[in-house]
Structure formats: C-alpha cells, structure tokens
C-alpha cells in the first residue's frame, strides 16, 4: 500500500475590501404602488386622516361656514397633502427621497436666512453649499461627513474676501450653524433611506409618530397642561404636553409597526417612541429659541395654519439623526 502524498496547503483567499452596500430592494427610482408597504400605509394614513376630519367637524360644528379659515382645519388640510406626498417620495426610490429632502432644506434655509438676517451673498452661498451636500449622502455616509470640513473651509472665504471686520465672524457663524442645522441634520433622511436596511419603512414610522407626537402634545397640553416646560423659550409648552408627545409617538409607532425592519431589536422598537418624542420637543424648542431671540412668531407663511415650513419640520431636525444613530448598529 503506497503512502498518501502530503496534502498541499490551500492558498490564502484574497481579502475583499468591505464597503457599505445598499439594501437589496434599493433603487434610484421605483414604483411606489408596487411596494409591499404602499397599501397598508395608505389605508392606515387614510383612516387617520378620515378620523381626524370627523373629529374636527365635531369640534368645529358651530363654525362650519368658516371652516376653511379655521386654524385646525388648515392644519388638517396641510397634513392631508403632506402625508401622501411624503409617503410617495419615501416609496419612490432614493432619487425621490433626495428631491423631497432638497425641497425641505431649500425652503428651510430660505426661512432661516431671513430669520437671522443673513446678507444676500451669505444666504446664496449657504443655499448652494447646503444643496450640494445632500447628494453626497447617496454615495456613502463617509462622503457626507467627510466633506463637511471642506464646506466649512470654503465658507470662511466670505468674511475674508469681504474683509468685514465688524460682523464677518458673527455672520459666518450664523451661516455655519444654518448649514449644520438643516443640510447636515436633515441629510440623515437620505442616509436612513439609502443605508439602513428597511430605511423607507423606518422613515414612514418616524413621520407618522412625529406628527401624532405633536398632535398629542397639543391635545394633552390644552386639556390638562399646567406645569410649564420652558416658560421663557416657549411659554405654551407644558410637562403634561410632553406626556402627550410620548403617547402620540407611541400610537404612531404602533400603527405603522409593520413597516419596521424585522432585524430591529425589540428594545430598540420600544425605545423609538421616547426618542421620537424627545427629539420632537427638542427640535421645536430649538427653533423657538431662534425665533424668540429674533422676536418673530413664525418662520414664514408657507404652510397655512402652521407658519413656515421650518415651523413644521423643526421636530424632524433632531429626531431624524437620533433615530439613524440609534438604529444603525443593529441593522
């Protein structure tokens, strides 16, 4: 019997570079109606809007003739437009989500520049750099975060070239804060959609939970609110209203729980309403602080019943980044 020849060692397999990959269902453009989340989401949102309208008619039954001018009806009408538009953009692919985010950032920056009275040149550069930053989120999270120092350096050219020794640094600081406040923080909308598995479903949950969080805070605050949360910054907000925030966020999360990715741990799912509610209150107080310092009531008049777009999107400014960094390690 001949001895077995010695086995030759297998050559080492070449190491492949690890790079982030999008979810399997990702696409730049997609048919929203073909998405499995479309009809369950449409039925849920339609039911909520229908129930809200019936409740509104009951509350405003003595003012039906003036209903279009009533603030509560105007807010309902705005939600009736925003809810389907946001859902279609989320389910329509990465490009539609990018375009929606760009629209929010574009109008938000215009309102912010007007609020803080940025000179026209600063406002223009802020708008251009802010919009240019958003497509980087489609490339990778590192692309968005890695280019921030470059944007900051480019922004410093303005006070240097204008040689404004009286207000150049202050104006640049306001512009830099505006860049961080809107393009950077709201750019996480694109990051969630593109780089988190199940990202579109997460965004649908965040949007509804944030909306119902605001409704819960308004309702509970009006009914039983007594203890002021921040008397100087926002006198109408109460600690009881914060409880309404959490309850509303919990209701929104529960109603669209089917849209959450299955890989999300249970404890993260249970924590979502609290994070969304805290982020909503935080973002609202932050915008109120800006408006209070400048002595204005609303950021604009873009949305009837609400004021400016910034007055409606302020709750998302803090919530979206918090959810992204909370969910990313587990997906």
C-alpha positions as CSV (number, residue, x, y, z in Angstrom):
1,X,0.0,0.0,0.0
2,X,1.5,3.2,-1.1
3,X,1.7,6.1,1.4
4,X,-0.7,9.0,0.8
5,X,1.1,12.1,-0.6
6,X,1.2,15.0,1.8
7,X,-1.7,17.4,1.3
8,X,-0.8,20.8,-0.1
9,X,-2.0,23.8,1.9
10,X,-4.8,25.8,0.3
11,X,-3.6,29.2,-1.0
12,X,-5.0,32.0,1.1
13,X,-8.1,33.6,-0.2
14,X,-7.6,37.3,-1.2
15,X,-9.2,39.7,1.2
16,X,-12.0,41.7,-0.3
17,X,-12.5,45.3,0.8
18,X,-15.6,45.7,2.9
19,X,-17.8,48.5,1.6
20,X,-21.2,49.5,2.6
21,X,-23.9,48.1,0.4
22,X,-27.5,49.3,0.0
23,X,-30.4,47.1,0.9
24,X,-31.3,44.5,-1.8
25,X,-34.5,46.4,-2.7
26,X,-32.8,49.7,-3.2
27,X,-33.3,51.7,-6.4
28,X,-32.9,55.2,-7.6
29,X,-36.5,55.2,-8.9
30,X,-39.2,52.8,-8.0
31,X,-43.0,52.4,-8.4
32,X,-44.5,53.3,-5.0
33,X,-47.7,51.3,-5.8
34,X,-45.6,48.1,-6.2
35,X,-44.0,48.4,-2.8
36,X,-45.5,46.0,-0.2
37,X,-45.8,48.9,2.2
38,X,-47.9,51.1,0.0
39,X,-51.4,49.8,0.6
40,X,-51.1,49.1,4.3
41,X,-49.6,52.5,4.7
42,X,-52.2,54.2,2.5
43,X,-55.1,52.5,4.4
44,X,-53.6,53.5,7.8
45,X,-53.0,57.1,6.8
46,X,-56.4,57.4,5.1
47,X,-58.1,56.1,8.3
48,X,-56.2,58.5,10.5
49,X,-57.0,61.5,8.2
50,X,-60.6,60.4,8.0
51,X,-61.0,60.1,11.7
52,X,-59.3,63.4,12.2
53,X,-61.7,65.1,9.8
54,X,-64.7,63.6,11.6
55,X,-63.4,64.8,15.0
56,X,-62.6,68.2,13.5
57,X,-66.1,68.6,12.2
58,X,-67.5,67.7,15.6
59,X,-65.3,70.2,17.4
60,X,-66.0,72.9,14.8
61,X,-69.7,72.2,14.3
62,X,-70.6,75.7,15.3
63,X,-68.2,77.2,12.7
64,X,-68.8,75.1,9.7
65,X,-69.3,78.1,7.4
66,X,-66.0,79.5,8.4
67,X,-64.3,76.1,8.4
68,X,-61.7,76.8,5.6
69,X,-60.5,79.8,7.7
70,X,-60.2,77.9,11.0
71,X,-56.7,77.0,12.0
72,X,-57.4,73.4,12.9
73,X,-58.9,72.7,9.5
74,X,-56.0,74.4,7.8
75,X,-53.6,72.2,9.7
76,X,-55.6,69.1,8.8
77,X,-55.6,70.1,5.1
78,X,-51.8,70.5,5.2
79,X,-51.4,67.1,6.7
80,X,-53.8,65.7,4.0
81,X,-51.3,66.9,1.4
82,X,-48.0,66.2,3.3
83,X,-48.8,62.6,4.3
84,X,-49.3,61.2,0.8
85,X,-46.6,63.3,-0.7
86,X,-44.0,62.2,1.9
87,X,-45.1,58.5,1.6
88,X,-44.9,58.5,-2.2
89,X,-41.4,60.1,-2.0
90,X,-40.2,57.5,0.5
91,X,-41.5,54.6,-1.5
92,X,-40.5,56.1,-4.9
93,X,-36.8,55.4,-4.6
94,X,-33.6,57.2,-3.5
95,X,-33.9,59.9,-6.0
96,X,-37.4,61.0,-5.0
97,X,-36.3,61.0,-1.3
98,X,-33.3,63.1,-2.2
99,X,-35.6,65.6,-4.1
100,X,-38.0,65.8,-1.2
101,X,-35.2,66.4,1.3
102,X,-33.7,69.0,-1.1
103,X,-37.1,70.8,-1.2
104,X,-37.3,70.8,2.6
105,X,-33.7,72.0,3.0
106,X,-34.1,74.7,0.3
107,X,-37.2,76.3,1.8
108,X,-35.9,75.8,5.4
109,X,-32.7,77.6,4.5
110,X,-34.5,80.4,2.9
111,X,-36.6,80.9,6.0
112,X,-33.6,80.6,8.3
113,X,-31.6,83.1,6.3
114,X,-34.5,85.5,6.6
115,X,-34.9,84.9,10.3
116,X,-31.3,85.6,11.2
117,X,-31.0,88.3,8.6
118,X,-28.1,86.9,6.6
119,X,-26.7,89.2,3.9
120,X,-27.7,88.1,0.4
121,X,-24.3,86.7,-0.5
122,X,-24.1,84.6,2.6
123,X,-27.6,83.3,2.1
124,X,-26.8,82.4,-1.5
125,X,-23.6,80.5,-0.6
126,X,-25.4,78.8,2.3
127,X,-28.2,77.6,0.0
128,X,-25.8,76.4,-2.7
129,X,-23.4,74.5,-0.3
130,X,-26.4,73.1,1.6
131,X,-28.0,71.6,-1.5
132,X,-24.7,70.3,-2.8
133,X,-24.1,68.4,0.4
134,X,-27.2,66.3,0.1
135,X,-26.3,64.1,-2.9
136,X,-23.2,63.1,-1.1
137,X,-25.4,61.1,1.3
138,X,-26.3,58.8,-1.6
139,X,-22.6,57.9,-2.2
140,X,-21.9,56.9,1.4
141,X,-22.2,58.3,5.0
142,X,-18.5,58.9,4.9
143,X,-18.9,61.1,1.8
144,X,-21.4,63.4,3.6
145,X,-19.4,63.6,6.9
146,X,-16.0,63.7,5.2
147,X,-16.7,66.7,3.1
148,X,-18.0,68.9,6.0
149,X,-14.6,70.3,6.8
150,X,-14.2,71.3,3.1
151,X,-17.6,73.1,3.1
152,X,-16.6,74.9,6.3
153,X,-13.2,76.0,4.8
154,X,-14.9,77.3,1.7
155,X,-17.4,79.2,3.8
156,X,-14.6,81.1,5.6
157,X,-13.7,82.7,2.3
158,X,-16.7,85.0,2.6
159,X,-15.6,87.1,5.6
160,X,-12.0,87.0,4.4
161,X,-12.8,88.3,0.9
162,X,-15.4,90.9,2.1
163,X,-13.0,92.0,4.9
164,X,-15.9,92.6,7.2
165,X,-14.2,93.2,10.5
166,X,-17.4,94.4,12.2
167,X,-19.8,91.4,11.7
168,X,-17.9,89.0,9.4
169,X,-17.2,86.3,12.1
170,X,-20.7,86.6,13.6
171,X,-22.4,86.3,10.2
172,X,-20.2,83.4,9.2
173,X,-21.1,81.7,12.5
174,X,-24.8,82.1,11.8
175,X,-24.4,80.7,8.3
176,X,-22.3,77.7,9.5
177,X,-24.9,77.0,12.2
178,X,-27.6,77.1,9.4
179,X,-25.6,74.5,7.4
180,X,-25.3,72.2,10.4
181,X,-28.9,72.8,11.4
182,X,-30.6,71.9,8.2
183,X,-28.5,70.2,5.4
184,X,-26.4,68.2,7.8
185,X,-29.1,67.1,10.2
186,X,-31.9,66.7,7.7
187,X,-29.5,65.0,5.3
188,X,-30.0,62.0,7.6
189,X,-33.3,61.5,5.9
190,X,-31.3,60.4,2.8
191,X,-28.9,58.4,5.0
192,X,-31.7,56.4,6.6
193,X,-33.4,55.8,3.2
194,X,-30.2,54.7,1.4
195,X,-28.0,53.0,4.0
196,X,-30.3,51.4,6.6
197,X,-31.9,48.1,5.6
198,X,-35.7,48.8,5.8
199,X,-34.9,52.5,5.8
200,X,-38.1,53.6,3.9
201,X,-40.3,51.8,6.5
202,X,-38.3,53.5,9.3
203,X,-39.0,56.9,7.7
204,X,-42.7,56.2,7.4
205,X,-42.8,55.3,11.1
206,X,-40.8,58.4,12.1
207,X,-43.0,60.7,10.1
208,X,-46.3,59.4,11.5
209,X,-45.0,59.1,15.1
210,X,-43.6,62.7,14.9
211,X,-46.9,64.0,13.6
212,X,-49.0,62.3,16.2
213,X,-46.5,63.3,18.8
214,X,-47.2,66.9,18.0
215,X,-50.9,66.3,18.0
216,X,-50.7,64.5,21.3
217,X,-48.7,67.4,22.9
218,X,-51.2,70.0,21.6
219,X,-54.3,68.0,22.8
220,X,-53.0,67.0,26.3
221,X,-51.4,70.4,26.8
222,X,-54.7,72.1,26.0
223,X,-56.8,69.8,28.2
224,X,-54.7,69.4,31.4
225,X,-51.4,71.4,30.8
226,X,-50.4,73.3,33.9
227,X,-46.7,73.0,34.6
228,X,-44.7,74.9,32.1
229,X,-41.8,73.2,30.4
230,X,-39.8,76.2,29.3
231,X,-41.5,79.4,30.4
232,X,-39.1,81.8,28.6
233,X,-38.4,80.0,25.3
234,X,-41.9,78.5,24.7
235,X,-44.5,79.5,27.4
236,X,-47.3,77.3,25.9
237,X,-45.4,74.1,26.3
238,X,-46.1,72.0,29.4
239,X,-44.7,68.9,31.0
240,X,-48.2,67.4,30.6
241,X,-47.8,68.1,26.9
242,X,-44.6,66.1,26.9
243,X,-46.6,63.1,28.1
244,X,-48.9,63.7,25.1
245,X,-45.8,63.8,22.9
246,X,-44.8,60.3,24.1
247,X,-48.3,58.9,23.9
248,X,-48.7,60.2,20.3
249,X,-45.4,58.9,19.3
250,X,-46.2,55.5,20.7
251,X,-49.5,55.4,18.9
252,X,-47.8,56.4,15.6
253,X,-45.1,53.7,16.0
254,X,-47.7,51.1,16.9
255,X,-50.0,51.9,13.9
256,X,-47.1,51.5,11.4
257,X,-45.1,48.9,13.3
258,X,-45.5,46.6,10.3
259,X,-43.2,48.9,8.3
260,X,-40.2,48.5,10.7
261,X,-37.4,46.1,9.6
262,X,-37.6,42.7,11.2
263,X,-33.9,42.8,12.3
264,X,-34.6,45.7,14.7
265,X,-34.3,44.5,18.3
266,X,-37.4,44.7,20.4
267,X,-35.9,47.1,22.9
268,X,-35.0,49.5,20.1
269,X,-38.5,49.4,18.8
270,X,-39.9,50.1,22.3
271,X,-37.4,52.9,22.7
272,X,-38.4,54.6,19.4
273,X,-41.4,56.5,20.7
274,X,-39.5,58.0,23.5
275,X,-36.6,59.1,21.2
276,X,-39.1,60.5,18.7
277,X,-41.0,62.4,21.3
278,X,-37.8,63.8,23.0
279,X,-36.4,64.7,19.5
280,X,-39.7,66.4,18.6
281,X,-39.8,68.5,21.7
282,X,-36.0,69.3,21.5
283,X,-36.3,70.4,17.8
284,X,-39.3,72.5,18.5
285,X,-37.6,74.3,21.4
286,X,-34.5,74.9,19.4
287,X,-36.4,76.7,16.7
288,X,-38.4,78.6,19.3
289,X,-35.2,79.7,20.8
290,X,-34.1,81.1,17.5
291,X,-37.4,82.9,16.9
292,X,-37.6,84.2,20.5
293,X,-34.1,85.7,20.2
294,X,-35.1,87.5,17.0
295,X,-38.6,88.5,18.1
296,X,-40.7,86.7,15.5
297,X,-43.7,84.4,15.9
298,X,-43.4,82.2,12.8
299,X,-40.5,81.4,10.4
300,X,-42.8,82.2,7.4
301,X,-46.2,81.7,5.9
302,X,-45.6,78.7,3.6
303,X,-48.0,76.3,5.3
304,X,-51.5,77.6,6.3
305,X,-52.2,77.0,10.0
306,X,-48.6,76.3,10.8
307,X,-46.5,79.2,9.5
308,X,-43.3,78.4,7.7
309,X,-42.0,75.1,6.5
310,X,-39.4,75.4,9.3
311,X,-42.2,75.5,11.8
312,X,-43.4,72.1,10.6
313,X,-40.0,70.4,10.0
314,X,-38.3,71.5,13.2
315,X,-39.5,68.4,15.0
316,X,-37.6,66.2,12.5
317,X,-34.3,68.2,12.7
318,X,-33.3,66.4,15.9
319,X,-35.4,63.3,15.6
320,X,-34.0,62.0,12.3
321,X,-30.3,62.0,13.3
322,X,-31.1,60.4,16.7
323,X,-33.0,57.5,15.1
324,X,-30.3,57.0,12.5
325,X,-27.6,56.6,15.0
326,X,-29.8,54.6,17.3
327,X,-30.8,52.0,14.7
328,X,-27.6,51.8,12.6
329,X,-25.6,49.5,14.9
330,X,-28.4,46.9,14.8
331,X,-29.3,46.8,11.0
